[in-house]
Amino acid sequence: MKLRNIAIIAHVDHGKTTLVDALLKQSGSLRDNQRVDERAMDSNDLEKERGITILAKATSVVWKDVRINIVDTPGHADFGGEVERILNMVDGAVLLVDAAEGPMPQTKFVVGKALKVGLKPIVAVNKIDRPDARADEVINEVFDLFAALDATDEQLDFPILYGSGRDGWMSDDPAGPQDGGLAPLFDLVLKHVPEPSVDEGPFRMIGTILEANPFLGRIITGRVASGTVKPNQAVKVLSHDGSLLEQGRISKILAFRGLERQPIDEAQAGDIVAIAGLSKGTVADTFCDPSVAQAMKAQPIDPPTVTMSFLVNDSPLAGTEGDKVTSRVIRDRLLKEAEGNVALKIEESADRDSFFVSGRGELQLAVLIETMRREGFELAVSRPRVVMTKDDSGQLLEPIEEVVVDVDEEHAGIVVQKMSERKAEMVELRPSGGDRQRLVFHAPTRGLIGYQSELLTDTRGTAVMNRLFHEYQPYKGEIGGRVNGVLISNDSGEAVAFALWNLEDRGPMVIDPGVKVYQGMIIGIHSRDNDLEVNVLKGKKLSNVRAAGKDEAVKLTPPIRMTLERALSWIQEDELVEVTPKSIRLRKLYLDPHERKRFEKQKMAGAA
């Protein structure tokens, strides 16, 4: 059967996964009575809850006797490593662009990578039925983007379709017709995307996606570059430097058929398949016939920009809610994650009780922590720090991000002010339609940690911020941190409503009454800039003497709910987030007040 391999790439929330739903339905890959979730490719719990794609996944459809392998990719910059990896599996890409928003930072990132490997994208302007759609301007912006990314003349001559993935139609014209469904897109893929180029020689394949299966063990997905492969065939695995990792036999070959994976008897060169049976081979390794001596070249991956410390939970409540608490178990889990996720880097500290985990952004690391806590892990994590480097002359360099903020005109001033306080430089300001403005900044990653929630407060929830790593630049100097101190519990026990009520004039709380607290745990935000130790266990004095006045009723203000991402970006250097399967707690790094004072003195002495 003839083959085509394509990736669907776009900025976050521009409709990739919804379009894949429509492609599966219209190609006849699903039975008429088959019950399918909305956004069927977003299969894990976190993806369904957050409504975003986190992992790249493959599927396939048949159209006019041609099998089209489709890879659905994440749109968020933090998961860009997933997109970089899969581009060597495909021969074409469908670039989805929102008809109102136009090309966004992540669009720029994935298009740059796709053009670099020589793909000739098809541009599909999605959500054309939006009332604020501006199709012609968006096409001009896409052309300018391609030109700015040094596209060849062939790549600049891209075909264009307009349509709505949700309603399941595409057409050469923004007005329709709509009755052809997605047939114009399928036909264009067959016409515009070349057949997979196949090398001569025995079986070779580069690992691209790794997953674990309880029955089959490790499953590696990749594109067969040359030769054929059958179950029980002897293969070997070479690392990127050509050294032998392991030898073994393939137990099963799975091909993508709609939403299912079916075992097949032989995989041909050019096809995207998953193989099982090997225990060490991972992403970017070469799986090949025993006669092959040289490893295939994998795509280089951009380096991580943010790092965090993962520590063993040593709080008084450790081990009460999770069952995986030791450093050995945490270490094994992190190393397993790093195998399949090439954008992550894991390093052990000297005392072996903490680990430095580096990634593309705090969202990527927060998703890893959230996944681990659902598996029963307990751990403490530090505030994200940026990964600094030095140039040849020894000058300190820090990562700079391109930040695009879409905001109502009335709030643009406060955004510019706050960004300049964070050492950001404004590079562009233009209207983006409907009394909104698009502000583009180059800002240090350090300054952006924790800014998302502040931005939403400043703009009454109307701003949309998108970020993308731009380059390393010389260190920009000190950036002011959080202005408020914290309220710290001075004893262990259960928080009492009466005590919390009495403390309300000191600042807002982050815990409910009845919650277990311990010495050194953060229970609220101080209204001033210093930390304050408070007693949250103090109950009401009860006596047999009746007061003339009626008892004051305890009316508590609801506490501030700290989500994992908000907690990570809110804490300071001397604080930690304690993460368990049931709770997210904030605490000081040193629980004992005397140790905290000693640490402060050492800090002051070091600064002097």
N, C-alpha and C positions, 0 to 999 in steps of 0.2 A: 504494500500500500504506500502511496506517496505521502510525504511528511512535510509539515511546516512547524517551526518552533517559534512562538512569539511570547514576549513579556508584556504585561499591561503595567505601564508606569504612570505615576501622577503624584501631585501634591496630596497631603492628607485631606480626606473628606471630599475629593473631587469625583468619587463614584466608581472606583475600580471594581470593588467586590460586588456591587450591585449590578454592574455590567456583566460580570462573569456569570451571575445568576441567570440573566436574560440569555446569554450565549448558550448556557447549558440547556435551558428550556427550549429554545428555538431550533437547536441542532438535533433534538430528539434523543438527547442523552438520558433524559429522565422519563420514567413511565408516566402515563397520564394521571394515574391515581397515586403517584409517589408523594409522600409527605416530605416537604423540604423546608428547612428553616429559612427565614430571610437572611441574606448574606451567608449562604451555605458554606463558603470557604473559610469564614471566621469560625473555626471549629472549637477552639478552647475557651474555657470559662471567662478568662480575663478579656479576650477579644470581644466576646459577646457583651460583657458588662460595660466595657469602655467604648464599644462601637468603633474600634480601630483595628487595623490589621497589624500584627506584631511579627509573625513569621511568614516567610515566603512559602507558597504551596503550589503544587502543580496539579493540573487536571487535563483532560483531553476531550475533544469533540470530533465528530466526523461530518464533513460537509462536501458533497459531490465527490464521494469516494476518496477524499484526501483527509488524513488524520491531522488535526491541528492540536499540537501540545501547547497549552496556555499556562503561563506562570503568573500567579497573582502576587503582587509585591506590596510591602508596607509603604505608606506615604509619609511617615514621620521621620524627621532627620535623625533622631536617635537610633532608628533601626536601619539606617542607610547601608550598614554592612551587609544586610540581607540582600539588598538590591545589587550592590557591587558584585557579590558572589555569583548571582544567577545570570548576569549578562553574558558570561561565556557559554551558557547553555543554549542561547537562542540566536536566531538569525534575523529577527525583526522585532520591532516594538510598536505597540499602540500607545501613543502619548495622549492621555486624557487631560483636557483643560476645561475648567469651569467657565461657562459662557459669561459670567458676571465678574468673577475674581481675576481671571486671566492667569498668566504664568506666575507662580509663587516661588519662594526660595528653594523648596524641595524639588520643584519642577526643574529648576536650573541645575541642581545637583545631579539628578538622575539623567537628564538630557546630556549634560556634559560627559558623564561616564559612558552613556550609550553611543554618542558620536565618536568618542575616543576609540571604542572597539570596532568602529566602522559600520554600525547599524544604520539603516535608513528608516527613520520612524514614520508611521502614519499618524497624522494629527487628527484627533476626534474632539470636536468642541461639544462637551456634554452639558446637560441641564439647560438646553436651548429654550425650554418653556418657562424659564425664570422671568418674572416681569422686568428685572433690571439687566437682562441679557444684552451684551454688546458684541456680537459675533465678529464683525469686521475689525473692530479695534483689537480684539483678542488675537485674531490671526496675525495682524501687523506686529503685535507684541511678541508673538511666538517666533515670527520671522526675524525680528531684531535680536531675540535671545539666541537663536541658532547662529546668526551672523556673529554675535559677540563671543560665541563659544567656538569660533573658527571652524564652522561646518564647511564641508566641501560643496561645490556647485550641485553635485548629485543629491546630497543630503538636503540642501536648501530647496530643492524642487520637490517638496513633500506633498503627497496627496492629502486632501482635507475632506472630512465628513462632519456633518452636524446632526445632533439628535439628542435623545434622552435615554440613558441606560435604564432608568426606573420604569419608563413606559415601554422600553424594548423596541426602539426604532432608530435607524440612522439613515441619512440621505445626503446627496450632494448639495442640497439646497437647504438653508435654514427653515424654509416654510414647508418642507416635506417634499414628496408624499410620505405618509407615515405607514401606509398599508403594506409596504415591503418588509417591515420588521427590520431585523439586523442582517438581512441578505446582502445589502451593499457592503457592509463591513466584512462579512465572510468572503465575498467575491474579491474585494480589494486585497485582503490578506493573501489569497491564492495567487493573485496577479502580481502584487508588489513585493511580497517576501520571498526570497530565493529558497530553493530546496536546501536542506542541510548539506554543507560541504563535508565530504568524507575522505579521510586519509587512507592511504594504502597500508597494509600490514595487519598484524594480529590484534587481538582485543586490547583496547586502551580506553580508560575513562577517568575523568577527574571528579573527585567527590565534591558535591556542592551543598547538599542539605543532609544533616545527620539527625536521626531520631532513634529513640529506643522503643522496642516493642516487647511486651512481656513474654510473647511466644517465640518470636523470631530473633530476638536479640537486637544488635545494632542494624539499622537499615540506612544505607547510604543512597541518596538520589543523585543522579548525574546524567550527563549526555554521553552516549557511546561515541567516541571519536573515530574509532576504526575497528574493523573486524566484527565478529559476532560473539555472543556469550550465551552459554546454556547452563542449566542447573547441573550441579556436581562437577563443573569444570574447575580445574586447578588454576589458581591465580596467585599473584603476589602483589604486595602493596609497597610502593616506593614513596619516601617523604620528598619534600620539595628540593632537597639537596641531592637526591639520587640514592640515599642509603636505604637498605632493605628494612622494612618495619615488621612484616609478617608474611607468611605463606599459608594458603588454606584453600578450601573449596567453597564455591558458592552454593548455598543450600536452596535459595529461592530467588526467582526474578519476578518482580511485580511491575506491571504496566498500569498506567493511569487510564481508566475508562469511566468518564463522567466523574461522579463523586466516589466511585469505588476504585480499589486497587485489585487487579486480578492477576493470578500467577500465569506466566506464559512460558512456552518451551524454548523460545530463542529470541534474543534481542538483537536487532540489526543496528549497524552503524547509523548515527544520526538521530536515533530515537532517545527519548528521555525515559529512563527506567529507574527502579529502586532495586538494589541487590542486598541480600542478607547472607550471613554465614561467617563474616569476618569480625574479629573482636577488637582490633587495634586501629585499623584504618579510619581516618577521619576526614574532615573538610580540607580541601586543597591538596590531599594526597592523590597519587596516581594509582589506580587499580588496573592491573594489566596481566597479559599472558606471561608465563615464566620466562619466555625468550626475550622479552623487552628489557633493555638495559638502562634506558634513559627516562627520567621523569618528565612529565609534561609541565609546561610553565603555567602557573596559576595567576589570576589577576591580583595585582598588589592592592592592599586594603589600607584606607586612610587610618592614621594612628588615633588612639583614644585621646580625649581632651579633658576628661573629668575623672577623679579618683576618690574612693571612699574607703574608710577602714571598717572591716567587718570583725567584730570582737565577740568572744565568748560572753554570754550574758552572766554577769556576776552580781546581779541585784539580789536583795533578800527574797524576792518572789521567783527567782530562777527555778525552772523545772516544774513549776506548779501547773502550767498550761500546755506546754509542748513536750514531746518525747525525744526530740533530737537536739541535744544541747551541747555535746562535747566538741572540742576543736577538731578532732579527727573526722567526725561525721560532717561537720561544716566544710572542712577542707576537701573531702572527697566529692561533696555536692558541687562546690565551686569549680573544681578541676573538670568535673563532668560537663558543667555548663560551658566552660571555656573551650572544650573540644568542639562543640557544635556551633559556638558563636564566635566567629573569628574577630569581631570588633571588641571582644572583652579580653582583658589581660589580668591575670591573677599572680600576685607575688606574696610570699610568706614573710612575716616580720621575723626579727632575730629571736624573739621569745616564743615563737610558734603558737602564740595564743590569739594572734590577730592576723588578718589578711588584707592586703591592699588590692582592691578590685577597681580596675580602670575601664571606662566605657565612653560612649559618645555623648552622654548627657544624663542629667539626673532622672529623666523619665525611664531610660533604658535600665538604669540601676534600680529604680523603684519597682519596675515590673519584675526584675529578678528577685528582689526582696519579697514582694507580694506572693510570687510563685512559691518561694521557699517557706513562707509562713503558712501557706495553705497545705504544704506537705508535712507540717508538724514541727518545723524548726523554730528554735528560740535563739535570737542573737541581738547584739547591740550594734548600732551603726553610727558612724560619725557624720558630721557635715561634709557635703561634697567639696573637694578642693580641685583647683585646675592643675593640669599637668604642664609644668614649665619646662623649657629647654634652653640651651645656650647656643649662640652662634659661634663661628670660628674664632672671633676675637674675644669670646668669653662674656659677651653681653647677654643679660637675662631676657628671654623672649616669652611672651604669654599668648594663648590662643585668643584671637579676635573673631567675633561672629557677625555675620550680616543679619540685622534684625529688621523685619518689616512689620510695622504696626498700622493696621487699618482702624481708624477711629473717627467718631463724629467730630465735626469742626470745633464745636464748643469745648471739647476736652483736649484738643491738640496741644494747647499751651502747657498744661500740667505734665503731659507725657514728655515733651521736649525738655522741660525743666528737670524732671526726675532722671531722664536718661543722661543729661549733661552732668548731673551730680555723680552718676556712675561712670564718668570718664568716657562717655560715648560721643562719637562725632556724627553729626547729621550729614548724609551725602545726597539725599533727595527728598523733596516734598512736592506732592502733586495731588490734585483731586482724583478720587476714585469713584465718583458718581454717587448721587443720592445724598448730598451734603456730607459726604465722608471724605477724609483725606488719607493718603498713604504716605507714611513717614518711613524713610529708610536710614538706618544708622549702622555704623561700624562700632561695636561695643565689646569691651573685654568680657570674656565668659565669667570671670569673677564677679563682675557687677550685676550680671543677669541672674545669678543664683538667688532665688527668693523674690524676684521682681514680679512674677506672674500674678500672685494674689494681690499685691499692692496696685498693680496696673488695673485690675478689675475693680478694685475699690475706688480708685481715682476716677475711672471713666464710667462708673455705675454699670459695670458689666457689659459695656458696648464695644470694647476694644478687642481686636483679634491680633495676637502676636505670633509671628513665625520666625524661627531662628535657623541659621545654617553656618557651620564653620567656614570662615573666610580664609584666614592665614595666621601665621605667627608674626607678631610685631614686638618691638621693644616694650619692656615693662612700663605700665602707665602710672605707677605710683599707688599710694594708699587709697582705698575706697572705704568710705564710712559704712559701718555695719548697722545692726539693729539698735534703735535708740532706747528701747525699754529694757529694764531689768526683769527678773522673774521672781515669783513667789515660791519659796522652797519649803517643803514639809520638814519640821524639826524632830519628828518622831514617827514610829511605825504604828499602824492600826487601820481603822476604817474611818473615812472622812465623815464628819457629822454635819448635817444641814445647818444647824444653828451657828456652828463655827464658820462655815462658808458664807453664811448670810452676814455675819459680823465683819467679814474680811472684804465684802464687796466694794467698799469705798477705797480699798487699796489697789483695785484693778480687776479686770475680768478673769474668770476661772476657766480652766481647761478640763476639769474633772467634775463628775456628778457626785452627789452625796451617796454614801454607802460603798464607795470604791475603796479598795485596799491601797494604802499609801505606805511609803517607807521614808526613812531619813535620807534627804538628798534628792527626793523626787520633786519634779516641778509640778505645781498644782495650779498656777495662774500666771498672768502677765502683770508685772508691777507697773503702776502708773508713772513711776519715776525711772531714772536711768540706772539705779543701783539694785542689787539683788537683796531680797529680804526673807529671813527665815520666819515662818509663821506656824502657829499651832492649829491644825484643822481637826483635832480630836476632842476639843474642849466642848463638852455638852452644857446644857442649861442647868444652873443651880436649882435644885428642887428642894423646897422646904414646906413645912406644914402651915406657914403663915401666908394668908391670902393678901395679895396686893389690892389696893383700892382700884387701880387701873386694870383694864382688861389685858390679858397677856397679848404681847405683840405677836401677830401671826408671821411665821417665817415664809416670805415670798422670795424665792430665788430667781435670779436672772438665768436663763439657759446658758450653759457653758459654751465656749468656742470649741467646735468639733475639729480636731486635728486629723486630717487625712495623712496618709503616709508621705505623699509628695510635699504637702504643706509643712509637715513637721521637719522633714529633711532640710528644706530650704530656710526654715525659721530659726533653727538652733544655731548656737555660736560654737566657736572652737572648743570651749571647755564643757560642752554638753553632748549628750548622746540621745538617740532614739532607741528605746527598748522595744523590740518587735517580737510578739508571740502570736500563736494562732488565734487568740481571742482578743488581744489588747495591743494598742500602740501607746506607750508611755514615754514621757519626756523626763530626763534625769540629768543630774550633774555628772561629769566624768568622775570627780572625787565625791563620794557620798558623805564622808566625814567632814564637818565644818573646819576642823583644824588643818586637815590636808588641803582643803580648798584655799585657806589663808596662806599656807606655805607655798602653794602653787602660784598664787597671786604675787607673793613677794619675789619669788624666783623670776617671774615674768617681768616685774617692774625692774629688777636688778639687771636682767638681760637687755631690756629696752634702754636702760641708762648706759 
